[in-house]
Structure formats: C-alpha cells, structure tokens
Amino acid sequence: MSGKLSHFDEAGQAHMVDVSEKPVTSRIAVAEGHITMTARTLALVTEGRAAKGDVLGVARLAGIMGAKKTAELIPLCHPLPITKVTVDLTPDASLPGVRITATVKTTGQTGVEMEALTAVSVAALTVHDMVKAVQKDMEIGGIKVTLKDGGKSGRFENP
C-alpha cells in the first residue's frame, strides 16, 4: 500500500478516481455480515410468520437491488456493469440471527467491493425493517469484505 488515499487529489479535495487507463479484467468480491435478534424473532423469520411476509426472500431481493444501486448511494463509486449478484441469508440459532453473504461479479476497470458491502447492508436493513414491529433492539454487525479478486492488486482474502 502506498499510504495515499486514491479518492483525494493533491489539494485534498474528494474526486472520482480515473480508471480509464486500467485494463478490463474479471473481478469478484464477497462480503458478509449478520443481524442478531432474539430466538423468538428468529423463529418468526424462519417459520414464515412475520406480518410483512417472506423476510429472507424480500431481503435477498433488496440486497441484489442494493448492489445495483451502489453508485447512486456512494458518491465516488463508479457505475459498473454488474454481471452477477448473489445474496445468501442463513438463519443461525447460535447468534441468534441471520448471517448474510453477498457475491458480486463484473468485468470492468474497477472492483465490486462496495457493491458486495452494500448488498449485505441493504439485506440486513431489510430484515430489520420487516421485523422491527416485534423487536426494536436488533443489531447489525460484522460487515466486511472477505474476498476480492481481479485487477492490479490481485487477490485479497479476509478470513
């Protein structure tokens, strides 16, 4: 790492990074996170008894939409031609809560880490929205990039 932040110019002003000279490569990013809740709330989710409907199905779609809208939400992100987004929501009684993993792929000049992080975040927020009527103190956490591959910096894995 150079220690230089790429989203600031020499005068310290924020700007969008110029990726026009970067080669087009296949890129992938995986992010994960979770939302914790009581065992009672998790049972509502897993048994399909939430008043607003299929919590995990709606959250999966919301996460996919979030990935596609990342450039509209994060000011300096490039709009990218996303070629694949998967969002997996796995109930976990040991939390208790739901573990969320998003995988985003593209062929382009910059990576899709922000899209994967946004997908996880939006999916977690959607779970919260759909069951907040029965539990207001749920917690969202652990959101991080676990894999990034492609481009000049190569492969990064975060266990």
C-alpha positions as CSV (number, residue, x, y, z in Angstrom):
1,M,0.0,0.0,0.0
2,S,1.3,3.4,-0.9
3,G,-0.4,5.2,2.0
4,K,-2.0,7.6,-0.4
5,L,-5.8,7.8,-0.5
6,S,-7.0,7.5,-4.1
7,H,-10.2,9.5,-3.6
8,F,-8.4,12.7,-2.8
9,D,-6.4,15.0,-5.2
10,E,-3.2,16.8,-4.3
11,A,-5.2,19.7,-2.8
12,G,-7.1,17.3,-0.5
13,Q,-10.4,17.6,-2.5
14,A,-12.5,14.5,-2.9
15,H,-12.8,13.2,-6.5
16,M,-13.7,10.2,-8.5
17,V,-10.7,8.1,-9.4
18,D,-9.9,8.0,-13.1
19,V,-9.9,4.3,-14.1
20,S,-9.9,4.9,-17.9
21,E,-6.3,3.6,-18.3
22,K,-6.9,0.4,-16.2
23,P,-7.3,-2.8,-18.0
24,V,-10.7,-4.5,-18.1
25,T,-10.5,-7.7,-16.0
26,S,-12.8,-10.2,-14.4
27,R,-13.5,-9.1,-10.8
28,I,-15.3,-10.6,-7.9
29,A,-16.0,-9.5,-4.3
30,V,-17.6,-11.3,-1.4
31,A,-18.8,-9.6,1.7
32,E,-20.5,-10.8,4.8
33,G,-22.3,-9.6,7.9
34,H,-25.1,-10.5,10.3
35,I,-28.1,-9.3,12.1
36,T,-28.8,-10.5,15.6
37,M,-32.2,-10.9,17.2
38,T,-33.9,-12.9,19.9
39,A,-34.6,-16.6,19.3
40,R,-38.3,-15.7,19.3
41,T,-37.9,-13.2,16.5
42,L,-35.7,-15.6,14.5
43,A,-38.5,-18.2,14.8
44,L,-40.9,-15.7,13.2
45,V,-38.5,-15.3,10.3
46,T,-37.7,-18.9,9.8
47,E,-41.3,-20.2,10.2
48,G,-42.6,-17.5,7.8
49,R,-44.8,-15.9,10.4
50,A,-43.6,-12.3,10.1
51,A,-46.5,-9.9,9.4
52,K,-44.8,-8.4,6.4
53,G,-44.2,-11.7,4.6
54,D,-41.2,-13.7,3.5
55,V,-38.4,-11.8,5.3
56,L,-35.5,-13.7,3.8
57,G,-36.8,-13.7,0.3
58,V,-37.5,-9.9,0.4
59,A,-34.1,-9.2,2.0
60,R,-32.4,-11.3,-0.7
61,L,-34.0,-9.2,-3.5
62,A,-33.3,-5.9,-1.6
63,G,-29.6,-6.9,-1.3
64,I,-29.4,-7.5,-5.1
65,M,-31.1,-4.2,-5.7
66,G,-28.7,-2.5,-3.3
67,A,-25.7,-3.8,-5.2
68,K,-27.1,-2.5,-8.4
69,K,-27.7,1.0,-6.9
70,T,-24.4,1.4,-5.2
71,A,-23.1,4.1,-7.4
72,E,-26.2,6.1,-6.7
73,L,-25.7,5.8,-2.9
74,I,-21.9,6.1,-2.5
75,P,-20.8,9.4,-4.1
76,L,-17.4,8.4,-5.5
77,C,-18.3,4.9,-6.7
78,H,-18.2,4.2,-10.4
79,P,-21.4,2.8,-12.0
80,L,-20.4,-0.7,-13.1
81,P,-21.9,-3.3,-15.4
82,I,-22.6,-6.0,-12.7
83,T,-22.7,-9.4,-14.3
84,K,-23.8,-11.4,-11.2
85,V,-25.1,-10.8,-7.7
86,T,-26.0,-13.5,-5.2
87,V,-27.2,-12.8,-1.7
88,D,-27.5,-15.7,0.8
89,L,-29.3,-15.3,4.1
90,T,-28.7,-18.1,6.5
91,P,-30.6,-18.3,9.8
92,D,-28.2,-19.1,12.7
93,A,-29.6,-20.1,16.0
94,S,-26.2,-19.7,17.7
95,L,-26.3,-15.9,17.1
96,P,-29.3,-15.9,17.2
97,G,-30.0,-14.2,13.9
98,V,-29.2,-14.3,10.2
99,R,-25.8,-14.5,8.5
100,I,-25.7,-12.7,5.2
101,T,-23.2,-13.2,2.4
102,A,-23.1,-11.3,-0.9
103,T,-21.1,-12.2,-4.0
104,V,-20.8,-9.7,-6.8
105,K,-19.0,-10.1,-10.2
106,T,-18.2,-7.8,-13.1
107,T,-15.8,-7.5,-16.0
108,G,-14.5,-4.0,-15.7
109,Q,-11.8,-1.5,-14.8
110,T,-12.5,-1.3,-11.0
111,G,-13.6,-3.7,-8.3
112,V,-17.0,-4.5,-6.8
113,E,-16.2,-4.5,-3.1
114,M,-18.6,-1.6,-2.4
115,E,-21.4,-3.4,-4.3
116,A,-20.9,-6.5,-2.1
117,L,-20.8,-4.5,1.1
118,T,-23.9,-2.5,0.0
119,A,-25.8,-5.7,-0.8
120,V,-25.1,-7.1,2.7
121,S,-26.0,-3.8,4.4
122,V,-29.3,-3.4,2.5
123,A,-30.3,-7.0,3.1
124,A,-29.6,-6.6,6.8
125,L,-31.6,-3.4,6.9
126,T,-34.5,-5.0,5.2
127,V,-34.6,-7.8,7.7
128,H,-34.6,-5.2,10.4
129,D,-37.4,-3.3,8.7
130,M,-39.6,-6.3,8.3
131,V,-39.5,-7.5,11.9
132,K,-38.9,-4.3,13.8
133,A,-42.5,-4.3,15.0
134,V,-41.7,-7.3,17.2
135,Q,-38.1,-6.4,18.2
136,K,-36.6,-2.9,18.1
137,D,-33.2,-3.7,19.5
138,M,-31.8,-6.0,16.8
139,E,-28.1,-5.3,15.9
140,I,-26.4,-5.3,12.5
141,G,-22.7,-6.0,12.5
142,G,-19.6,-7.8,11.3
143,I,-19.9,-6.3,7.8
144,K,-16.6,-6.8,5.9
145,V,-15.1,-7.9,2.6
146,T,-14.0,-11.5,2.8
147,L,-12.7,-11.9,-0.7
148,K,-11.7,-9.6,-3.6
149,D,-10.0,-10.8,-6.8
150,G,-9.1,-9.2,-10.1
151,G,-7.3,-6.1,-11.1
152,K,-3.8,-4.8,-10.4
153,S,-3.9,-5.6,-6.6
154,G,-4.8,-9.2,-7.3
155,R,-6.4,-11.5,-4.7
156,F,-7.3,-10.5,-1.1
157,E,-8.8,-12.9,1.4
158,N,-10.0,-11.8,4.8
159,P,-10.8,-14.9,7.0
